[in-house]
Amino acid sequence: MTDNSLPPNGPSLGARLAGLRGAVSLGNLARGTTLYLPGDAADRIFVLTSGRVKISIEGTGGKHCLFHVVEAGEVFGEETLMGEETRPASAEVIEKASVTMALKGDVDQLAAEHPDFWHLFSTLLARRLQNLRQHLQWVTFLEVEQRIARLILQWEGGAHAQPDEAPAELQLSQRDLAGLVGATRETTSGALKANAFQAG
């Protein structure tokens, strides 16, 4: 399930943003392509039309925190509409992707003309907050092996899996996986070897 699930009688938040006259689309973005970095101007919002993007931040001592894996159809870079002038985190392609970008001014005009836009946007933020709360509980109360197992079960048994298809594979490096489960790369690598999990 994507973060921007919408009422059945109207277009999705992502569709509205992608449909703006001034929106710009970029395709065939290779793995490792950086869309923005911490400190960059938060002057546009993004819609992921295909592929996957990770939202993360680098800490001191080589620490890496991965907040969210963006799925096709989701909106990201939402701090643009939250009063933040610069990006607090980075966005990087982890699977070949296509994105559409809409400038803040165009989105502000859309919101002014369609007040229900803010209802859709608040739904996006509420889902993100729910996911962050769940993630915090995992990091606080579960051992690393349990966090990895929960992540795999959530991925293979959640909305990502289609009824008539094999479960989707989340292609994360061990460093990204460590950042997602809140552990060091060394601890994560040991847990993967001990429990026969696999990561790229």
N, C-alpha and C positions, 0 to 999 in steps of 0.2 A: 504494500500500500504506500503510495507516495504521500509526502507531507501536505501537498496542496489538493487533497480530495475536496470536491466541490458538489454543490447541489446539482441534481440531474437536469434541472430546467435551464441551466445557463452554462456558458463556456467556463472552462477551468481558469484558474488564476494564471497558469502558465500560458494557456491559449490566448488569453487577453493581452498578456505582455508581449508574446511573440507576434501578435497581430497588429501591434502599433505601427503606424506608418514609418516612423523613424528607426524601427528595430533593425539590427544588423545580425545576419547569421554567418557563422563560421563553421565549416565542416572539415572532416578528415584530420582532426587534431590528434596527434600521436601521443602515446603514453609518455608522461614526463613533461608535457606542455604546461607551463605555468600561466594561469589566467589572471591571477593577481597575488601580491605579496603583502605582508603586514606593513602598514604605513602608506600603501598606495591610496590614491583618492577613491572614496566610496561614491563614485559619480554615476554608477550604472548598476542595474540588477540583471541577473542571468536566468535563462531557462535552459535546462539540459534536455536536448531533443533525442540524443542517443549516447550510449556509452556510460561511463561512470567517472565521477570526480570526487577527490577527497578534500575535506576541509580540515586543516591541521595547523599547528603552531609549534615552533621550535623553542625549547627551553635551554637553560644553561647546562653545561656538561654533556651536551649531545642528546638531551632528553627530547622526546618527540611525542606530542599528544595529538591523536587523530580524533576529532570531534564527531565527524559525520561522513558517511559515504553517500554521495548524491546519486540518485537513480534517474533514469530517463523519465521526463515529465515533471521533475521537481524544479522548484524555484530555489535559487541560492544567491548569496550576496545581499541578503535582506537587510543588512545593516544600513544600506543606502537609504532606506525609508524609515530608519529609526533614529535619525538625528546624528549619526556618527559620520564624521568627515573623512576618516581614514579606515582602512581595513584592519581588523584586529587579528586576522588569521590569513593563511594562504589557501588558494584553490589550485589544485593540480590534477590533470587528467591521469587516471590510472588504467583506463581502457579506452581505446580509440573512440573519440567523441565528436559530437556536433553541439554547438550552443547557439542561442540567440541572445543578444544583448539589447537592453532598452535603457536609454538615458533617463536620469532622475527627473529632469524637467518634463519629459513626455509621460512618465509614470504619474507624476504629480497631477498633470492635467487630466489623465484618465481617471484618477481617484476623485478629482473635483467634479467631474462630469457623471461619475457613476459611484454614488456613496456606498453601494454594496461591495465595492472593491475592498473596503477596510474590513468587512466581515470575512471575506475570503482570506485576506492577509492575516487576520487574527487567528483564523483556523490553522494556517501554516505555523504561526508562532506557538500556538498551544500544543501542536503535535511535536514540535521541536523540543519544547520544555518537558513534555511527557517523556520523550526519548532520553533527554539528559538526566532526568530524575532516575529512570530505570538504570541507566549506565552508571550513575553514581552509587546506586545500591549494589550493583555487581562488583564494582571496584572496592567498595567498603567491606562487604560481607562474604565474598567468595574468594577461594584460592585461585591462583592463575589458571590451573588446569580446568577448574569449573567454569571460569569466565570464557575460556576458549571453547569448551564444550557447549556452553549456552549460546555463544555466537554462532557456532556451526549449526546447532539445532534451529535457532531462530532463522538463519539464512535458508536452510534447506526445507524447513517446514512452514515458513511464513508466506506472506503474500508474494514473495519473489518467485516461488515455485508455481509453475503452471500445471494444471491437472494432467495434460497429455504430454508433458515434456519432462526430461530429466531435470533434476534440481540445478539451478544456475550456480556457477562456480565464481566465488568472489576471489579475484586475483589480487591478493595483497602480498607484499614482501613481508619477511619476518619483522622488519623494522616497523612497517605500518601496522601489522597485527599487534605488535607489542604496544604501539601507541594507542591502539583501539581498546585493548584490554587493561591498560594502565599498569604495565610492567616494563622492566628493562628488556632489551633484546636478548641478553644472555639468559635471563630467567625464562623468557618465552621460548627460546630455542631448546632449552633443557626440557621444558614441559612438552614441547612438540615431539622430541625424540623419545621421551619416556612413555608417551601415550599414543605414539604412532599417528599423530595428527600430521597434516601436510600444509605447508605454506610455500609461496613462491620465493 
